[in-house]
Amino acid sequence: MQSTTAASADRGIPISLAKAGECGTVVRITGDAGTRKFLTDLGFTVGAQVQAVTDVKGSKILAVRGSRIAVDSRMASKIYFRPE
């Protein structure tokens, strides 16, 4: 049986909580079907490497698959990652 901490780590943390420069791997995308499709189409897929670049006026600039993408805090809270 896994501890609560280990189980939580497996499920990841929202990238909205990441500090600038923090990197990791996308482990899941939450939200309704439209939200999941939108984020997947932007490149946020399970297994993708992602980096929190900076915060700008309530949005996060994220680097994924060679691109930098701005997402608002609500969208960023749907992207769960495992920090490296």
C-alpha positions, 0 to 999 in steps of 0.5 A: 500500500502506498503512503498518501504522500507517494499517492499524491506525488503519482497524481502530480501537482497543478502547474499553477503552483510551480515556481519560475524555472521549475520543470517536470513531466505532465502526468494528467490533464483535468477538466471537461472534455473541451478543456482537456482537448484544448490543452492537449491540442496545445501540446500538454499531453501525458509524458510531455516535458513542461517548464514554468517560465514566468508569471505575467498578470495572472497568467503562466508562461509555460514551455512545452514541446519547443513552444512557449504558451501563456495560459490563465491560472484557471487553465494552469490548474488543470495541468498536473505535473511531476516536478523533477 
